[in-house]
Amino acid sequence: MNYPNLELLDYKTRLLLKQDEKFIKATEKVKLNNRFSITAMSVGLEAKLFMQTWGNTGCGIDIDNSGYPCMVGNAITDAYTVVFYESISKQYFVYFNSQLAYVITKANKNFLNDLHNDRLLSVSEARKKY
């Protein structure tokens, strides 16, 4: 099993932040209050990495952005989960097997407990509970 490329995932997350309205508004607010500029490329990201075991080869990505099921095989599969936290806009970027699974804009107790226990839900389940 290969480790995920954290530098690449960090870069992808920063590209997402550059276009994220919540992040842009939060950084503008900081700039007005503190007189210094924050960009997506300069902001600090916290990362958490852990292994999860999935019941299929989709590794938690069981539906697409439109809500349609993804084609997956039935095989127990281990994959790394990487979560980046951006503290200015308070968003979590969740990657399963190096693919963006979802972005949490308002973390609830269910998500924080699952993150603490290193057991995040699949995309379809996360839409309901997070």
The first five atom37 places (N, CA, C, CB, O) and aatype in JSON, in Angstrom:
{
  "aatype": [12, 2, 18, 14, 2, 10, 6, 10, 10, 3, 18, 11, 16, 1, 10, 10, 10, 11, 5, 3, 6, 11, 13, 9, 11, 0, 16, 6, 11, 19, 11, 10, 2, 2, 1, 13, 15, 9, 16, 0, 12, 15, 19, 7, 10, 6, 0, 11, 10, 13, 12, 5, 16, 17, 7, 2, 16, 7, 4, 7, 9, 3, 9, 3, 2, 15, 7, 18, 14, 4, 12, 19, 7, 2, 0, 9, 16, 3, 0, 18, 16, 19, 19, 13, 18, 6, 15, 9, 15, 11, 5, 18, 13, 19, 18, 13, 2, 15, 5, 10, 0, 18, 19, 9, 16, 11, 0, 2, 11, 2, 13, 10, 2, 3, 10, 8, 2, 3, 1, 10, 10, 15, 19, 15, 6, 0, 1, 11, 11, 18],
  "atom_mask": [
    [1, 1, 1, 1, 1],
    [1, 1, 1, 1, 1],
    [1, 1, 1, 1, 1],
    [1, 1, 1, 1, 1],
    [1, 1, 1, 1, 1],
    [1, 1, 1, 1, 1],
    [1, 1, 1, 1, 1],
    [1, 1, 1, 1, 1],
    [1, 1, 1, 1, 1],
    [1, 1, 1, 1, 1],
    [1, 1, 1, 1, 1],
    [1, 1, 1, 1, 1],
    [1, 1, 1, 1, 1],
    [1, 1, 1, 1, 1],
    [1, 1, 1, 1, 1],
    [1, 1, 1, 1, 1],
    [1, 1, 1, 1, 1],
    [1, 1, 1, 1, 1],
    [1, 1, 1, 1, 1],
    [1, 1, 1, 1, 1],
    [1, 1, 1, 1, 1],
    [1, 1, 1, 1, 1],
    [1, 1, 1, 1, 1],
    [1, 1, 1, 1, 1],
    [1, 1, 1, 1, 1],
    [1, 1, 1, 1, 1],
    [1, 1, 1, 1, 1],
    [1, 1, 1, 1, 1],
    [1, 1, 1, 1, 1],
    [1, 1, 1, 1, 1],
    [1, 1, 1, 1, 1],
    [1, 1, 1, 1, 1],
    [1, 1, 1, 1, 1],
    [1, 1, 1, 1, 1],
    [1, 1, 1, 1, 1],
    [1, 1, 1, 1, 1],
    [1, 1, 1, 1, 1],
    [1, 1, 1, 1, 1],
    [1, 1, 1, 1, 1],
    [1, 1, 1, 1, 1],
    [1, 1, 1, 1, 1],
    [1, 1, 1, 1, 1],
    [1, 1, 1, 1, 1],
    [1, 1, 1, 0, 1],
    [1, 1, 1, 1, 1],
    [1, 1, 1, 1, 1],
    [1, 1, 1, 1, 1],
    [1, 1, 1, 1, 1],
    [1, 1, 1, 1, 1],
    [1, 1, 1, 1, 1],
    [1, 1, 1, 1, 1],
    [1, 1, 1, 1, 1],
    [1, 1, 1, 1, 1],
    [1, 1, 1, 1, 1],
    [1, 1, 1, 0, 1],
    [1, 1, 1, 1, 1],
    [1, 1, 1, 1, 1],
    [1, 1, 1, 0, 1],
    [1, 1, 1, 1, 1],
    [1, 1, 1, 0, 1],
    [1, 1, 1, 1, 1],
    [1, 1, 1, 1, 1],
    [1, 1, 1, 1, 1],
    [1, 1, 1, 1, 1],
    [1, 1, 1, 1, 1],
    [1, 1, 1, 1, 1],
    [1, 1, 1, 0, 1],
    [1, 1, 1, 1, 1],
    [1, 1, 1, 1, 1],
    [1, 1, 1, 1, 1],
    [1, 1, 1, 1, 1],
    [1, 1, 1, 1, 1],
    [1, 1, 1, 0, 1],
    [1, 1, 1, 1, 1],
    [1, 1, 1, 1, 1],
    [1, 1, 1, 1, 1],
    [1, 1, 1, 1, 1],
    [1, 1, 1, 1, 1],
    [1, 1, 1, 1, 1],
    [1, 1, 1, 1, 1],
    [1, 1, 1, 1, 1],
    [1, 1, 1, 1, 1],
    [1, 1, 1, 1, 1],
    [1, 1, 1, 1, 1],
    [1, 1, 1, 1, 1],
    [1, 1, 1, 1, 1],
    [1, 1, 1, 1, 1],
    [1, 1, 1, 1, 1],
    [1, 1, 1, 1, 1],
    [1, 1, 1, 1, 1],
    [1, 1, 1, 1, 1],
    [1, 1, 1, 1, 1],
    [1, 1, 1, 1, 1],
    [1, 1, 1, 1, 1],
    [1, 1, 1, 1, 1],
    [1, 1, 1, 1, 1],
    [1, 1, 1, 1, 1],
    [1, 1, 1, 1, 1],
    [1, 1, 1, 1, 1],
    [1, 1, 1, 1, 1],
    [1, 1, 1, 1, 1],
    [1, 1, 1, 1, 1],
    [1, 1, 1, 1, 1],
    [1, 1, 1, 1, 1],
    [1, 1, 1, 1, 1],
    [1, 1, 1, 1, 1],
    [1, 1, 1, 1, 1],
    [1, 1, 1, 1, 1],
    [1, 1, 1, 1, 1],
    [1, 1, 1, 1, 1],
    [1, 1, 1, 1, 1],
    [1, 1, 1, 1, 1],
    [1, 1, 1, 1, 1],
    [1, 1, 1, 1, 1],
    [1, 1, 1, 1, 1],
    [1, 1, 1, 1, 1],
    [1, 1, 1, 1, 1],
    [1, 1, 1, 1, 1],
    [1, 1, 1, 1, 1],
    [1, 1, 1, 1, 1],
    [1, 1, 1, 1, 1],
    [1, 1, 1, 1, 1],
    [1, 1, 1, 1, 1],
    [1, 1, 1, 1, 1],
    [1, 1, 1, 1, 1],
    [1, 1, 1, 1, 1],
    [1, 1, 1, 1, 1],
    [1, 1, 1, 1, 1],
    [1, 1, 1, 1, 1],
    [1, 1, 1, 1, 1]
  ],
  "atom_positions": [
    [[0.84, -1.18, 0.0], [0.0, 0.0, 0.0], [0.88, 1.24, 0.0], [-0.95, 0.0, 1.21], [1.82, 1.35, 0.79]],
    [[0.58, 2.15, -0.89], [1.35, 3.39, -1.01], [0.8, 4.46, -0.08], [1.36, 3.88, -2.45], [-0.41, 4.59, 0.1]],
    [[1.7, 5.23, 0.49], [1.28, 6.37, 1.28], [0.75, 7.46, 0.35], [2.46, 6.92, 2.14], [1.22, 7.59, -0.78]],
    [[-0.22, 8.24, 0.81], [-0.72, 9.33, -0.04], [0.33, 10.43, -0.17], [-2.03, 9.9, 0.54], [1.15, 10.63, 0.73]],
    [[0.3, 11.13, -1.27], [1.2, 12.25, -1.51], [0.61, 13.47, -0.81], [1.4, 12.51, -3.06], [-0.24, 14.17, -1.36]],
    [[1.07, 13.73, 0.4], [0.5, 14.81, 1.21], [0.76, 16.18, 0.6], [1.08, 14.76, 2.61], [-0.09, 17.08, 0.72]],
    [[1.9, 16.36, -0.04], [2.17, 17.66, -0.68], [1.17, 17.93, -1.79], [3.6, 17.69, -1.23], [0.69, 19.06, -1.94]],
    [[0.86, 16.92, -2.57], [-0.11, 17.09, -3.65], [-1.51, 17.36, -3.1], [-0.13, 15.85, -4.55], [-2.21, 18.23, -3.6]],
    [[-1.91, 16.63, -2.07], [-3.22, 16.85, -1.47], [-3.31, 18.22, -0.82], [-3.53, 15.75, -0.44], [-4.35, 18.87, -0.87]],
    [[-2.22, 18.67, -0.2], [-2.16, 20.01, 0.37], [-2.37, 21.05, -0.73], [-0.8, 20.24, 1.1], [-3.14, 21.99, -0.56]],
    [[-1.68, 20.87, -1.84], [-1.81, 21.8, -2.97], [-3.23, 21.81, -3.53], [-0.8, 21.43, -4.08], [-3.78, 22.88, -3.81]],
    [[-3.83, 20.63, -3.69], [-5.21, 20.54, -4.18], [-6.17, 21.27, -3.24], [-5.64, 19.07, -4.34], [-7.1, 21.95, -3.69]],
    [[-5.95, 21.12, -1.95], [-6.79, 21.78, -0.96], [-6.66, 23.29, -1.07], [-6.43, 21.32, 0.47], [-7.65, 24.01, -0.98]],
    [[-5.45, 23.76, -1.25], [-5.23, 25.21, -1.4], [-5.88, 25.75, -2.67], [-3.72, 25.52, -1.41], [-6.39, 26.87, -2.68]],
    [[-5.88, 24.96, -3.74], [-6.57, 25.39, -4.96], [-8.08, 25.49, -4.72], [-6.28, 24.41, -6.12], [-8.74, 26.4, -5.22]],
    [[-8.62, 24.55, -3.96], [-10.05, 24.62, -3.61], [-10.34, 25.85, -2.76], [-10.48, 23.34, -2.86], [-11.36, 26.51, -2.94]],
    [[-9.44, 26.15, -1.83], [-9.63, 27.32, -0.96], [-9.61, 28.62, -1.75], [-8.56, 27.35, 0.12], [-10.35, 29.56, -1.42]],
    [[-8.78, 28.69, -2.78], [-8.69, 29.91, -3.59], [-10.04, 30.29, -4.19], [-7.67, 29.73, -4.71], [-10.31, 31.47, -4.43]],
    [[-10.89, 29.29, -4.43], [-12.18, 29.53, -5.07], [-13.35, 29.45, -4.09], [-12.39, 28.53, -6.18], [-14.5, 29.6, -4.48]],
    [[-13.06, 29.21, -2.82], [-14.1, 29.0, -1.83], [-14.58, 30.34, -1.25], [-13.59, 28.09, -0.7], [-13.79, 31.1, -0.7]],
    [[-15.88, 30.61, -1.39], [-16.44, 31.88, -0.93], [-16.31, 32.07, 0.57], [-17.89, 31.97, -1.33], [-16.01, 33.17, 1.04]],
    [[-16.53, 31.01, 1.33], [-16.43, 31.11, 2.78], [-15.01, 31.5, 3.2], [-16.84, 29.78, 3.45], [-14.83, 32.34, 4.08]],
    [[-14.02, 30.89, 2.58], [-12.63, 31.21, 2.89], [-12.29, 32.64, 2.48], [-11.69, 30.22, 2.18], [-11.64, 33.37, 3.23]],
    [[-12.72, 33.04, 1.31], [-12.43, 34.4, 0.81], [-13.02, 35.45, 1.75], [-12.98, 34.59, -0.62], [-12.35, 36.43, 2.08]],
    [[-14.26, 35.26, 2.18], [-14.89, 36.21, 3.1], [-14.17, 36.23, 4.45], [-16.36, 35.85, 3.31], [-13.97, 37.3, 5.03]],
    [[-13.78, 35.07, 4.93], [-13.08, 35.0, 6.22], [-11.72, 35.69, 6.16], [-12.91, 33.54, 6.66], [-11.34, 36.37, 7.11]],
    [[-11.0, 35.52, 5.06], [-9.69, 36.16, 4.95], [-9.82, 37.67, 4.77], [-8.9, 35.56, 3.79], [-8.96, 38.42, 5.24]],
    [[-10.86, 38.12, 4.09], [-11.08, 39.56, 3.96], [-11.36, 40.19, 5.32], [-12.25, 39.84, 3.0], [-10.9, 41.3, 5.6]],
    [[-12.09, 39.48, 6.15], [-12.39, 39.96, 7.5], [-11.11, 40.07, 8.32], [-13.4, 39.02, 8.19], [-10.91, 41.05, 9.04]],
    [[-10.25, 39.07, 8.22], [-8.97, 39.09, 8.94], [-8.1, 40.24, 8.43], [-8.22, 37.75, 8.77], [-7.45, 40.92, 9.21]],
    [[-8.11, 40.44, 7.12], [-7.3, 41.51, 6.53], [-7.76, 42.88, 7.04], [-7.39, 41.46, 4.99], [-6.92, 43.73, 7.35]],
    [[-9.06, 43.09, 7.14], [-9.57, 44.37, 7.63], [-9.22, 44.59, 9.09], [-11.08, 44.44, 7.44], [-8.87, 45.71, 9.48]],
    [[-9.3, 43.56, 9.89], [-9.03, 43.69, 11.33], [-7.55, 43.78, 11.66], [-9.64, 42.53, 12.06], [-7.17, 44.48, 12.6]],
    [[-6.72, 43.08, 10.92], [-5.3, 42.98, 11.29], [-4.34, 43.64, 10.31], [-4.93, 41.55, 11.42], [-3.14, 43.69, 10.57]],
    [[-4.85, 44.13, 9.21], [-4.05, 44.82, 8.2], [-2.97, 43.95, 7.56], [-3.41, 46.02, 8.8], [-1.93, 44.47, 7.15]],
    [[-3.18, 42.68, 7.49], [-2.27, 41.84, 6.71], [-3.09, 40.88, 5.87], [-1.28, 41.07, 7.64], [-4.21, 40.53, 6.22]],
    [[-2.5, 40.48, 4.78], [-3.21, 39.68, 3.79], [-2.94, 38.19, 3.99], [-2.82, 40.1, 2.38], [-1.81, 37.78, 4.27]],
    [[-3.98, 37.4, 3.84], [-3.86, 35.94, 3.91], [-4.37, 35.39, 2.59], [-4.65, 35.34, 5.13], [-5.44, 35.77, 2.12]],
    [[-3.6, 34.51, 2.0], [-4.02, 33.87, 0.76], [-4.14, 32.36, 0.99], [-3.03, 34.17, -0.4], [-3.69, 31.84, 2.01]],
    [[-4.74, 31.69, 0.03], [-4.88, 30.24, 0.13], [-3.52, 29.55, 0.16], [-5.72, 29.7, -1.04], [-3.37, 28.48, 0.75]],
    [[-2.53, 30.16, -0.48], [-1.21, 29.55, -0.52], [-0.39, 29.83, 0.73], [-0.46, 30.03, -1.74], [0.61, 29.15, 0.98]],
    [[-0.8, 30.82, 1.53], [-0.01, 31.15, 2.72], [-0.65, 30.67, 4.03], [0.2, 32.63, 2.79], [0.0, 30.67, 5.07]],
    [[-1.9, 30.28, 3.98], [-2.59, 29.87, 5.2], [-2.07, 28.52, 5.69], [-4.11, 29.8, 4.95], [-1.67, 27.67, 4.89]],
    [[-2.08, 28.33, 6.99], [-1.65, 27.06, 7.56], [-2.77, 26.03, 7.53], [0.0, 0.0, 0.0], [-3.92, 26.35, 7.83]],
    [[-2.43, 24.82, 7.18], [-3.39, 23.72, 7.19], [-2.92, 22.66, 8.18], [-3.57, 23.12, 5.76], [-1.74, 22.32, 8.21]],
    [[-3.84, 22.15, 8.97], [-3.54, 21.01, 9.83], [-3.94, 19.74, 9.09], [-4.27, 21.12, 11.22], [-4.97, 19.71, 8.42]],
    [[-3.13, 18.71, 9.2], [-3.42, 17.47, 8.5], [-3.49, 16.31, 9.48], [-2.35, 17.19, 7.42], [-2.73, 16.24, 10.44]],
    [[-4.41, 15.41, 9.21], [-4.51, 14.16, 9.97], [-4.59, 13.02, 8.96], [-5.77, 14.16, 10.94], [-5.33, 13.1, 7.98]],
    [[-3.82, 11.98, 9.21], [-3.73, 10.84, 8.3], [-3.98, 9.57, 9.1], [-2.35, 10.78, 7.59], [-3.39, 9.37, 10.16]],
    [[-4.86, 8.71, 8.58], [-5.11, 7.43, 9.24], [-5.64, 6.43, 8.22], [-6.1, 7.59, 10.42], [-6.13, 6.8, 7.15]],
    [[-5.55, 5.17, 8.57], [-5.99, 4.08, 7.7], [-7.43, 3.71, 8.04], [-5.07, 2.84, 7.85], [-7.82, 3.67, 9.21]],
    [[-8.22, 3.44, 7.0], [-9.58, 2.93, 7.19], [-9.76, 1.69, 6.33], [-10.63, 4.01, 6.83], [-9.15, 1.56, 5.26]],
    [[-10.61, 0.79, 6.8], [-10.95, -0.4, 6.04], [-12.37, -0.25, 5.53], [-10.81, -1.69, 6.9], [-13.3, 0.06, 6.28]],
    [[-12.53, -0.47, 4.23], [-13.83, -0.3, 3.57], [-14.33, -1.64, 3.06], [-13.74, 0.72, 2.41], [-13.54, -2.55, 2.81]],
    [[-15.63, -1.76, 2.92], [-16.24, -3.0, 2.44], [-16.3, -3.13, 0.94], [0.0, 0.0, 0.0], [-16.81, -4.12, 0.42]],
    [[-15.77, -2.12, 0.22], [-15.74, -2.19, -1.24], [-14.54, -1.4, -1.76], [-17.06, -1.66, -1.86], [-13.85, -0.72, -1.0]],
    [[-14.32, -1.49, -3.05], [-13.16, -0.83, -3.65], [-13.36, 0.67, -3.86], [-12.84, -1.48, -4.97], [-12.43, 1.36, -4.27]],
    [[-14.54, 1.18, -3.58], [-14.79, 2.61, -3.69], [-14.16, 3.41, -2.57], [0.0, 0.0, 0.0], [-14.02, 4.63, -2.67]],
    [[-13.78, 2.73, -1.51], [-13.1, 3.36, -0.37], [-13.84, 4.59, 0.15], [-11.68, 3.76, -0.77], [-13.23, 5.64, 0.36]],
    [[-15.14, 4.47, 0.35], [-15.92, 5.55, 0.92], [-16.56, 6.48, -0.09], [0.0, 0.0, 0.0], [-17.47, 7.23, 0.25]],
    [[-16.1, 6.43, -1.32], [-16.69, 7.27, -2.36], [-17.69, 6.4, -3.11], [-15.59, 7.87, -3.34], [-17.37, 5.77, -4.13]],
    [[-18.91, 6.37, -2.58], [-19.93, 5.48, -3.11], [-20.97, 6.18, -3.97], [-20.62, 4.78, -1.99], [-21.76, 5.53, -4.66]],
    [[-20.98, 7.52, -3.94], [-21.85, 8.3, -4.83], [-21.06, 9.46, -5.39], [-23.13, 8.81, -4.07], [-20.08, 9.9, -4.79]],
    [[-21.49, 9.97, -6.56], [-20.8, 11.11, -7.15], [-21.43, 12.41, -6.67], [-20.84, 11.03, -8.7], [-22.33, 12.39, -5.82]],
    [[-20.97, 13.53, -7.2], [-21.48, 14.84, -6.77], [-22.96, 15.03, -7.06], [-20.7, 15.94, -7.45], [-23.63, 15.83, -6.39]],
    [[-23.48, 14.31, -8.04], [-24.9, 14.41, -8.38], [-25.77, 13.47, -7.54], [-25.1, 14.1, -9.85], [-27.0, 13.53, -7.62]],
    [[-25.14, 12.61, -6.75], [-25.88, 11.68, -5.92], [-26.1, 10.32, -6.55], [0.0, 0.0, 0.0], [-26.8, 9.48, -5.99]],
    [[-25.5, 10.1, -7.73], [-25.64, 8.81, -8.39], [-24.61, 7.82, -7.87], [-25.51, 8.97, -9.92], [-23.49, 8.22, -7.55]],
    [[-24.97, 6.54, -7.77], [-24.02, 5.55, -7.26], [-22.8, 5.39, -8.17], [-24.71, 4.2, -7.1], [-22.9, 5.51, -9.39]],
    [[-21.67, 5.13, -7.55], [-20.43, 4.88, -8.29], [-20.26, 3.37, -8.48], [-19.2, 5.49, -7.56], [-20.74, 2.58, -7.67]],
    [[-19.57, 3.0, -9.53], [-19.27, 1.6, -9.79], [-18.12, 1.17, -8.89], [-18.92, 1.37, -11.3], [-17.02, 1.72, -8.97]],
    [[-18.36, 0.19, -8.03], [-17.33, -0.31, -7.12], [-17.39, -1.83, -7.1], [-17.51, 0.27, -5.69], [-18.41, -2.43, -7.45]],
    [[-16.31, -2.43, -6.69], [-16.26, -3.88, -6.56], [-16.39, -4.3, -5.11], [0.0, 0.0, 0.0], [-16.08, -3.52, -4.2]],
    [[-16.84, -5.51, -4.89], [-16.96, -6.03, -3.53], [-15.65, -6.68, -3.11], [-18.13, -7.04, -3.43], [-15.36, -7.82, -3.48]],
    [[-14.89, -5.97, -2.35], [-13.64, -6.49, -1.8], [-13.25, -5.61, -0.63], [-12.5, -6.52, -2.89], [-13.31, -4.38, -0.71]],
    [[-12.86, -6.22, 0.45], [-12.41, -5.44, 1.6], [-11.13, -4.72, 1.2], [-12.18, -6.35, 2.86], [-10.17, -5.34, 0.74]],
    [[-11.14, -3.4, 1.38], [-10.04, -2.57, 0.89], [-9.57, -1.62, 1.99], [-10.48, -1.77, -0.35], [-10.38, -0.94, 2.62]],
    [[-8.28, -1.59, 2.21], [-7.68, -0.62, 3.13], [-7.24, 0.59, 2.33], [-6.49, -1.24, 3.91], [-6.68, 0.46, 1.24]],
    [[-7.49, 1.77, 2.88], [-7.08, 3.0, 2.21], [-6.81, 4.07, 3.25], [-8.17, 3.48, 1.19], [-7.39, 4.07, 4.34]],
    [[-5.92, 4.98, 2.9], [-5.62, 6.08, 3.8], [-6.68, 7.16, 3.68], [-4.22, 6.66, 3.51], [-7.16, 7.47, 2.59]],
    [[-7.02, 7.73, 4.82], [-7.89, 8.89, 4.89], [-7.03, 10.06, 5.32], [-9.1, 8.66, 5.87], [-6.28, 9.97, 6.29]],
    [[-7.15, 11.17, 4.59], [-6.42, 12.39, 4.92], [-7.44, 13.49, 5.13], [-5.38, 12.77, 3.8], [-8.33, 13.69, 4.3]],
    [[-7.31, 14.19, 6.24], [-8.22, 15.3, 6.55], [-7.38, 16.55, 6.77], [-9.11, 14.98, 7.8], [-6.47, 16.56, 7.61]],
    [[-7.68, 17.6, 6.02], [-7.04, 18.9, 6.21], [-8.04, 19.83, 6.89], [-6.55, 19.51, 4.85], [-9.21, 19.88, 6.51]],
    [[-7.56, 20.55, 7.9], [-8.39, 21.53, 8.59], [-7.81, 22.92, 8.36], [-8.48, 21.22, 10.12], [-6.62, 23.15, 8.56]],
    [[-8.67, 23.83, 7.92], [-8.28, 25.21, 7.7], [-8.98, 26.04, 8.77], [-8.66, 25.71, 6.24], [-10.21, 26.09, 8.81]],
    [[-8.21, 26.71, 9.63], [-8.76, 27.31, 10.84], [-9.43, 28.67, 10.66], [-7.69, 27.45, 11.84], [-10.21, 29.08, 11.52]],
    [[-9.16, 29.38, 9.58], [-9.79, 30.7, 9.4], [-11.26, 30.54, 9.03], [-9.04, 31.51, 8.32], [-12.12, 31.19, 9.61]],
    [[-11.53, 29.69, 8.05], [-12.93, 29.45, 7.65], [-13.51, 28.23, 8.36], [-13.02, 29.26, 6.14], [-14.7, 27.92, 8.19]],
    [[-12.7, 27.53, 9.14], [-13.12, 26.37, 9.93], [-13.74, 25.27, 9.06], [-14.12, 26.8, 11.0], [-14.84, 24.78, 9.33]],
    [[-13.02, 24.89, 8.01], [-13.49, 23.85, 7.1], [-12.56, 22.64, 7.15], [-13.59, 24.4, 5.67], [-11.36, 22.76, 7.38]],
    [[-13.16, 21.49, 6.92], [-12.43, 20.22, 6.86], [-12.54, 19.68, 5.44], [-12.98, 19.19, 7.9], [-13.63, 19.61, 4.87]],
    [[-11.41, 19.29, 4.87], [-11.35, 18.7, 3.54], [-10.96, 17.24, 3.71], [-10.33, 19.46, 2.6], [-9.87, 16.93, 4.19]],
    [[-11.85, 16.34, 3.31], [-11.68, 14.91, 3.57], [-11.35, 14.19, 2.26], [-12.95, 14.3, 4.22], [-12.08, 14.29, 1.28]],
    [[-10.23, 13.47, 2.28], [-9.79, 12.69, 1.12], [-9.77, 11.21, 1.5], [-8.38, 13.16, 0.63], [-9.22, 10.84, 2.53]],
    [[-10.37, 10.38, 0.66], [-10.28, 8.93, 0.8], [-9.43, 8.42, -0.35], [-11.7, 8.26, 0.82], [-9.73, 8.7, -1.52]],
    [[-8.4, 7.67, -0.04], [-7.55, 7.08, -1.07], [-7.07, 8.15, -2.07], [-8.3, 5.96, -1.81], [-7.04, 7.91, -3.28]],
    [[-6.7, 9.31, -1.54], [-6.18, 10.46, -2.3], [-7.2, 11.13, -3.22], [-5.01, 10.02, -3.12], [-6.81, 11.91, -4.09]],
    [[-8.47, 10.85, -3.04], [-9.53, 11.52, -3.81], [-10.38, 12.34, -2.86], [-10.4, 10.49, -4.59], [-10.74, 11.88, -1.77]],
    [[-10.71, 13.57, -3.27], [-11.56, 14.4, -2.42], [-12.92, 13.74, -2.27], [-11.71, 15.82, -3.01], [-13.6, 13.47, -3.26]],
    [[-13.3, 13.48, -1.04], [-14.6, 12.85, -0.77], [-15.64, 13.92, -0.46], [-14.49, 11.86, 0.4], [-16.71, 13.94, -1.07]],
    [[-15.34, 14.8, 0.48], [-16.27, 15.87, 0.83], [-15.56, 16.96, 1.62], [-17.45, 15.31, 1.62], [-14.46, 16.79, 2.13]],
    [[-16.26, 18.1, 1.7], [-15.79, 19.24, 2.48], [-16.84, 19.51, 3.56], [-15.56, 20.52, 1.57], [-18.03, 19.62, 3.27]],
    [[-16.39, 19.6, 4.78], [-17.28, 19.9, 5.9], [-17.13, 21.38, 6.24], [-16.96, 19.0, 7.16], [-16.07, 21.82, 6.66]],
    [[-18.22, 22.14, 6.04], [-18.16, 23.57, 6.3], [-18.61, 23.92, 7.72], [-19.02, 24.32, 5.3], [-18.18, 24.94, 8.27]],
    [[-19.45, 23.1, 8.3], [-19.88, 23.28, 9.69], [-19.8, 21.91, 10.37], [-21.34, 23.88, 9.79], [-20.7, 21.09, 10.24]],
    [[-18.72, 21.7, 11.07], [-18.51, 20.39, 11.7], [-19.46, 20.21, 12.88], [-17.04, 20.23, 12.16], [-19.52, 21.06, 13.78]],
    [[-20.19, 19.1, 12.88], [-21.06, 18.8, 14.01], [-20.38, 17.76, 14.91], [-22.45, 18.28, 13.52], [-19.29, 17.29, 14.61]],
    [[-21.04, 17.42, 16.01], [-20.45, 16.48, 16.97], [-20.21, 15.1, 16.36], [-21.34, 16.34, 18.19], [-19.22, 14.44, 16.67]],
    [[-21.12, 14.67, 15.48], [-20.94, 13.36, 14.84], [-19.63, 13.32, 14.06], [-22.13, 13.06, 13.89], [-18.86, 12.37, 14.17]],
    [[-19.38, 14.36, 13.27], [-18.16, 14.4, 12.48], [-16.93, 14.45, 13.38], [-18.17, 15.6, 11.53], [-15.97, 13.71, 13.17]],
    [[-16.95, 15.33, 14.37], [-15.78, 15.48, 15.25], [-15.5, 14.2, 16.03], [-16.0, 16.64, 16.22], [-14.34, 13.84, 16.22]],
    [[-16.54, 13.51, 16.48], [-16.34, 12.23, 17.17], [-15.76, 11.18, 16.23], [-17.67, 11.73, 17.76], [-14.84, 10.46, 16.6]],
    [[-16.3, 11.1, 15.01], [-15.79, 10.13, 14.04], [-14.34, 10.45, 13.67], [-16.67, 10.11, 12.78], [-13.53, 9.54, 13.5]],
    [[-14.03, 11.73, 13.53], [-12.65, 12.12, 13.22], [-11.72, 11.75, 14.37], [-12.56, 13.65, 12.94], [-10.62, 11.25, 14.15]],
    [[-12.16, 11.98, 15.58], [-11.37, 11.61, 16.76], [-11.13, 10.11, 16.81], [-12.07, 12.09, 18.04], [-10.05, 9.66, 17.21]],
    [[-12.13, 9.33, 16.41], [-12.04, 7.86, 16.45], [-11.44, 7.27, 15.17], [-13.41, 7.27, 16.68], [-11.38, 6.05, 15.03]],
    [[-10.99, 8.12, 14.25], [-10.39, 7.68, 12.98], [-11.33, 6.77, 12.19], [-9.08, 6.95, 13.24], [-10.9, 5.75, 11.65]],
    [[-12.59, 7.14, 12.12], [-13.57, 6.33, 11.38], [-14.61, 7.24, 10.75], [-14.24, 5.28, 12.32], [-15.71, 7.41, 11.3]],
    [[-14.28, 7.83, 9.6], [-15.21, 8.73, 8.92], [-16.16, 7.94, 8.04], [-14.44, 9.76, 8.09], [-15.85, 6.84, 7.59]],
    [[-17.31, 8.52, 7.81], [-18.36, 7.87, 7.03], [-18.13, 8.04, 5.53], [-19.73, 8.41, 7.41], [-17.41, 8.95, 5.09]],
    [[-18.75, 7.16, 4.76], [-18.69, 7.27, 3.31], [-19.42, 8.53, 2.87], [-19.31, 6.01, 2.62], [-20.09, 9.18, 3.68]],
    [[-19.29, 8.89, 1.61], [-19.9, 10.11, 1.09], [-21.41, 10.1, 1.28], [-19.55, 10.29, -0.39], [-21.99, 11.09, 1.73]],
    [[-22.05, 8.98, 0.95], [-23.52, 8.93, 1.07], [-23.97, 9.04, 2.52], [-24.05, 7.62, 0.45], [-24.96, 9.71, 2.81]],
    [[-23.27, 8.39, 3.43], [-23.63, 8.46, 4.85], [-23.3, 9.83, 5.44], [-22.92, 7.36, 5.63], [-24.03, 10.33, 6.29]],
    [[-22.19, 10.42, 4.99], [-21.78, 11.73, 5.49], [-22.8, 12.81, 5.13], [-20.4, 12.11, 4.94], [-23.04, 13.72, 5.92]],
    [[-23.39, 12.71, 3.96], [-24.41, 13.7, 3.57], [-25.59, 13.7, 4.52], [-24.89, 13.43, 2.14], [-26.22, 14.74, 4.72]],
    [[-25.89, 12.56, 5.1], [-27.02, 12.46, 6.03], [-26.66, 12.87, 7.45], [-27.55, 11.04, 6.03], [-27.47, 13.49, 8.14]],
    [[-25.45, 12.53, 7.9], [-25.1, 12.68, 9.32], [-24.19, 13.85, 9.63], [-24.47, 11.44, 9.8], [-24.16, 14.32, 10.77]],
    [[-23.43, 14.33, 8.66], [-22.51, 15.43, 8.93], [-23.09, 16.74, 8.43], [-21.13, 15.17, 8.28], [-22.47, 17.79, 8.56]]
  ]
}
